[in-house]
Amino acid sequence: MSKSDGSDIELPFCECGCGDRVTKPNNRFILGHHARVIDCAWSRGLTKLDHPGLRKRAEKIKGRTKENHPGIKAQSEKMKDIIPWMKGKTHTINSKEKMSDSLKKLKLVPWNKGKTKKDSKRLQKISKQFLGIKRGPNKEPFNNAIRRNQRLAAIKRIESRTGQCSPNYNPDGCKIIDEFSKEIGYEFMHAENGGEYYFKELGYWVDGFNEEYVHIIEIDESFHFNSDGNLSERDVLRQKEIEEYCNKKFGKCKFTRIKV
């Protein structure tokens, strides 16, 4: 009887019943012949929009966090000190090629292949979630609500792990703010004078702030500018958002940018 790899070891038949032999002595299945791949997960391609079981489960676990659910809290504490086995490592080119070949042999078809927003409720929902998110140079940027929620969530996550969250600062920038203070006759809060002022509703710290005059100072290093020398779109949107907030809360706002 011929052997699959030409060796003296007679390889076993694939347990799926196809009649072919596996490629290695300890293998039970030929790659792609396992029932988990053939039948796939029962929920593959289904969503809570069109499946009552998934909808019921989604409603059951809705709102659970580690703050209000002991199971999630226990799991979070358990995983806290576990270091991912791939952390600090990278796959070799040979390893990447093997993974790529394995996926090709499985012939897995993406759930959204051939579907569009017009005929898929799942794609419609995803489209709404990403509405306003920048996906290319000709697309609209993140809308303010999405950007603010992501920013506040990131700050909250850092505070839950370290107990505090504060931005890096430039000591030379603090000296520039102090010199500017002497010129105009009033002081500013900054990293070395009471700490940078934090707009908690927006999730923004500013380099300098005077609450009496609602005067904001930002020190702009080179990375705040594009290759063409203009202020980056991100900083423009950030300033606009702060100005709108201050005008609404304090009834006034003065914004000064100092390029260094």
C-alpha positions as CSV (number, residue, x, y, z in Angstrom):
1,M,0.0,0.0,0.0
2,S,1.4,3.4,-0.9
3,K,2.2,5.9,1.8
4,S,1.1,9.6,1.6
5,D,4.5,11.0,2.3
6,G,6.6,8.2,0.8
7,S,8.0,7.1,4.2
8,D,7.8,3.6,5.8
9,I,5.0,4.7,8.1
10,E,1.5,3.9,7.0
11,L,-0.5,7.0,7.6
12,P,-4.1,6.7,8.9
13,F,-7.2,7.5,6.9
14,C,-8.9,10.9,7.4
15,E,-11.7,10.4,10.0
16,C,-14.2,12.5,8.0
17,G,-14.7,9.4,5.8
18,C,-13.4,10.8,2.5
19,G,-11.1,7.8,2.0
20,D,-7.9,9.8,1.7
21,R,-4.9,9.5,4.1
22,V,-3.7,12.3,6.4
23,T,-0.3,13.9,5.7
24,K,1.2,13.4,9.2
25,P,1.1,10.3,11.6
26,N,-0.5,12.2,14.5
27,N,-3.2,13.9,12.4
28,R,-6.8,12.8,12.5
29,F,-8.1,14.9,9.6
30,I,-6.9,16.3,6.4
31,L,-6.7,20.1,6.6
32,G,-10.2,21.5,5.9
33,H,-12.0,18.1,6.5
34,H,-12.8,18.6,10.2
35,A,-16.5,18.9,11.0
36,R,-16.0,22.3,12.6
37,V,-14.8,23.6,9.2
38,I,-17.3,21.6,7.1
39,D,-20.4,22.5,9.1
40,C,-19.1,25.8,10.5
41,A,-20.4,27.4,13.7
42,W,-24.2,27.3,13.9
43,S,-24.3,31.1,14.1
44,R,-22.1,31.8,11.1
45,G,-23.7,34.5,9.0
46,L,-26.5,35.1,11.5
47,T,-27.2,38.3,13.5
48,K,-29.5,39.3,16.3
49,L,-31.5,41.2,13.8
50,D,-32.7,38.0,12.0
51,H,-32.2,35.3,14.7
52,P,-34.4,35.2,17.9
53,G,-31.8,33.1,19.8
54,L,-29.0,35.6,19.2
55,R,-31.4,38.5,19.9
56,K,-32.4,36.9,23.2
57,R,-28.8,36.4,24.3
58,A,-27.8,39.9,23.3
59,E,-30.6,41.4,25.5
60,K,-29.5,39.1,28.3
61,I,-25.9,40.3,28.4
62,K,-26.7,43.9,27.5
63,G,-25.1,46.4,29.8
64,R,-22.8,44.0,31.6
65,T,-19.4,45.4,32.6
66,K,-16.7,44.4,35.1
67,E,-18.2,47.1,37.4
68,N,-21.6,45.5,37.7
69,H,-21.0,41.8,36.8
70,P,-19.0,39.5,39.1
71,G,-18.2,37.0,36.4
72,I,-16.7,39.6,34.0
73,K,-14.8,41.2,37.0
74,A,-13.3,37.9,38.0
75,Q,-12.3,37.2,34.4
76,S,-10.8,40.7,34.1
77,E,-8.8,40.2,37.2
78,K,-7.6,36.8,36.1
79,M,-6.4,38.1,32.7
80,K,-4.9,41.3,34.2
81,D,-1.3,39.9,34.7
82,I,-1.3,37.4,31.8
83,I,1.1,38.4,29.1
84,P,0.0,37.5,25.5
85,W,2.4,34.8,24.2
86,M,3.0,36.8,21.0
87,K,3.8,40.1,22.7
88,G,7.1,41.5,21.5
89,K,7.4,38.8,18.9
90,T,6.8,38.8,15.1
91,H,6.0,36.0,12.7
92,T,8.7,34.9,10.4
93,I,8.1,35.1,6.6
94,N,8.0,31.3,6.5
95,S,5.4,31.3,9.3
96,K,3.2,33.9,7.5
97,E,3.4,31.9,4.2
98,K,2.3,28.7,6.1
99,M,-0.7,30.5,7.7
100,S,-1.6,32.0,4.3
101,D,-1.5,28.5,2.6
102,S,-3.6,27.0,5.4
103,L,-6.3,29.5,5.0
104,K,-6.3,29.1,1.2
105,K,-6.8,25.3,1.6
106,L,-9.8,25.8,4.0
107,K,-11.5,27.8,1.2
108,L,-13.4,29.9,3.7
109,V,-15.8,32.3,2.1
110,P,-16.2,35.7,3.8
111,W,-19.8,36.1,5.2
112,N,-20.2,39.4,3.3
113,K,-19.0,38.2,-0.1
114,G,-21.3,39.4,-2.8
115,K,-23.6,41.2,-0.3
116,T,-24.3,45.0,-0.2
117,K,-26.1,47.4,2.1
118,K,-29.2,47.1,0.0
119,D,-29.7,43.4,0.7
120,S,-27.9,42.8,4.1
121,K,-29.3,44.2,7.4
122,R,-25.9,43.4,9.0
123,L,-24.0,45.6,6.5
124,Q,-26.6,48.3,7.0
125,K,-26.0,48.3,10.8
126,I,-22.2,48.3,10.4
127,S,-22.5,51.2,7.9
128,K,-24.5,53.2,10.4
129,Q,-22.0,52.5,13.1
130,F,-19.1,53.8,11.0
131,L,-21.0,56.7,9.5
132,G,-18.7,59.8,9.5
133,I,-15.5,57.8,10.1
134,K,-12.7,58.7,7.8
135,R,-11.6,55.8,5.6
136,G,-9.6,57.6,2.9
137,P,-8.3,61.0,1.8
138,N,-11.5,61.9,0.1
139,K,-13.8,60.8,3.0
140,E,-15.4,62.9,5.7
141,P,-13.5,62.8,9.1
142,F,-14.8,61.3,12.3
143,N,-17.9,63.1,13.6
144,N,-17.4,64.8,16.9
145,A,-19.6,62.4,18.9
146,I,-17.7,59.3,17.8
147,R,-14.3,60.9,18.4
148,R,-15.3,62.2,21.8
149,N,-16.8,58.9,23.0
150,Q,-13.6,57.0,21.9
151,R,-11.4,59.5,23.6
152,L,-13.3,59.5,26.9
153,A,-13.4,55.7,26.8
154,A,-9.7,55.5,26.3
155,I,-9.1,57.9,29.3
156,K,-11.4,55.9,31.5
157,R,-9.7,52.7,30.6
158,I,-6.2,54.1,31.4
159,E,-7.5,55.5,34.8
160,S,-9.0,52.1,35.7
161,R,-5.6,50.5,35.3
162,T,-3.2,53.2,36.6
163,G,-5.5,55.3,38.8
164,Q,-4.7,58.5,36.8
165,C,-4.3,59.8,33.3
166,S,-2.2,62.8,32.4
167,P,-0.6,63.8,29.1
168,N,3.1,64.3,28.4
169,Y,4.2,67.9,28.3
170,N,7.1,70.0,27.0
171,P,9.0,71.9,29.8
172,D,10.1,74.5,27.3
173,G,6.5,75.1,26.4
174,C,5.8,76.0,30.1
175,K,8.5,78.6,30.0
176,I,7.0,80.1,26.8
177,I,3.6,80.3,28.5
178,D,5.1,82.1,31.5
179,E,6.8,84.6,29.2
180,F,3.5,85.2,27.4
181,S,1.8,85.7,30.8
182,K,4.2,88.5,31.6
183,E,3.4,90.2,28.3
184,I,-0.4,90.2,28.7
185,G,-0.5,90.7,32.5
186,Y,-2.3,87.5,33.8
187,E,-1.2,83.9,34.6
188,F,-2.1,80.7,33.0
189,M,-2.5,77.2,34.4
190,H,0.0,74.8,32.8
191,A,1.8,71.5,33.5
192,E,4.2,73.2,36.0
193,N,1.7,75.7,37.4
194,G,-1.3,73.8,38.8
195,G,-1.4,71.2,36.1
196,E,-2.8,71.4,32.6
197,Y,-6.5,72.3,32.5
198,Y,-8.7,69.3,31.6
199,F,-12.1,69.7,29.8
200,K,-13.6,66.5,31.2
201,E,-16.7,66.7,29.0
202,L,-14.5,66.7,25.9
203,G,-11.6,64.6,27.1
204,Y,-9.0,67.3,26.2
205,W,-6.1,68.8,28.1
206,V,-4.8,72.2,27.0
207,D,-1.3,73.5,27.4
208,G,-2.3,76.8,29.1
209,F,-5.6,78.1,30.5
210,N,-6.8,81.2,32.2
211,E,-10.3,80.7,33.6
212,E,-11.1,84.4,34.3
213,Y,-10.6,85.4,30.7
214,V,-11.3,82.0,29.3
215,H,-8.0,82.3,27.4
216,I,-6.4,79.1,26.0
217,I,-2.9,78.6,24.8
218,E,-1.6,75.8,22.7
219,I,2.1,75.3,22.0
220,D,2.6,73.9,18.5
221,E,5.7,71.8,17.8
222,S,6.5,70.6,14.3
223,F,4.3,67.5,14.5
224,H,1.2,69.7,14.7
225,F,1.7,70.7,11.1
226,N,1.3,68.9,7.7
227,S,4.1,68.6,5.1
228,D,2.7,71.7,3.5
229,G,3.1,73.8,6.7
230,N,-0.6,74.0,7.6
231,L,-2.0,73.1,10.9
232,S,-3.2,69.5,10.9
233,E,-6.8,68.7,10.4
234,R,-6.9,67.0,13.8
235,D,-5.8,70.1,15.6
236,V,-8.2,72.4,13.6
237,L,-11.1,70.2,14.6
238,R,-9.9,70.0,18.2
239,Q,-9.7,73.8,18.5
240,K,-13.1,74.2,16.9
241,E,-14.6,71.8,19.4
242,I,-13.0,73.5,22.4
243,E,-14.1,77.0,21.2
244,E,-17.7,75.8,20.7
245,Y,-17.7,74.3,24.2
246,C,-16.2,77.4,25.9
247,N,-18.6,79.8,24.1
248,K,-21.5,77.7,25.2
249,K,-20.4,77.3,28.8
250,F,-18.5,80.6,29.6
251,G,-20.0,82.8,26.9
252,K,-16.6,83.7,25.5
253,C,-13.3,82.1,24.4
254,K,-9.9,83.3,23.3
255,F,-7.6,80.8,21.6
256,T,-3.9,81.5,21.1
257,R,-1.5,79.2,19.2
258,I,2.2,79.7,19.6
259,K,4.4,77.9,17.0
260,V,7.9,76.8,18.2
